Amino acid sequence: LKGTGAGAPTAVNGTQNQITYWTDANTIGSTAAISVGLGGTGANLAAVATGGLIYKSGATTLGGTAALTGVLKGTGAGAPTAVNGTQNQITYWTDANTIGSTAAISVGLGGTGNDLSAVATGGLIYKSGVTTLAGTGQLSGVLKGNGAGAPSTGATQDDLADGTTYKRYNPASVAIIGGSVSGTVLEAFNKTKAQLNALSISATGEVYFCTDCPTPQIVVSTGTTTGDLASALGGQWQ
């Protein structure tokens, strides 16, 4: 019953199983869910999954998410979500609002971009790509650069391939034209007078030993023309 002042009383009706509240100063009504403004949820949250997150979904309502597994991510006015990664990987920001996972931090983020645990002990770490490093095997000897490829060794005695490749020499047995270094002794290339007179000289400073000169002597080339020879002590060599 609702009194209407000087008028006849009236009946007030509501909806079964709903909540009663004052719709104005004199009237009782019913509502399916008490609004947020009245201390309720504004919605029937019975269907929200167990473990689901309750959040503000509207001006006078709350809402619920599915059961979330992972790290919570806010989505502004939308429902929160879960962010997941890969076990035993590294967490990093994939954008300003999202956390992701990576097997190896890139070079641009101060990492190596690769799992280097398999690199041999003593192996050399080098830049293998724009965002990655890599490693060589165990290197023994003088290092050789291979442009954009992995550094390597491969130096062999008595072998200087080109001006950019440096290789290790054993000073006890390095061939010098036709002579050699034996221990601490330099052995010049032996030539007879006839051979020296007919010699094609390729560079100034070539050293020869004249085997049949009247006085044994060292002969040095002074030019690159046949006959451009002089004694190492100065003057004519024969």
Secondary structure, 3 states (H helix, E strand, C coil): CECCCCCCCECCCCCCCCEEEECCCCCEEEECCCCHHHCCCCCCCCCCCCCEEEEECCCCCEEEEEECCCEEECCCCCCCEEECCCCCCEEEECCCCCEEEECCCCHHHCCCCCCCCCCCCCCCEEECCCCCEEECCCCCCCCECCCCCCCECCCCCCCCCCCCCCCCCCCCCCEECCEEEECCEEECEEECHHHHHCCCCCCCCCEEEECCCCCCEEEEECCCCCCCEEECCCCCCC
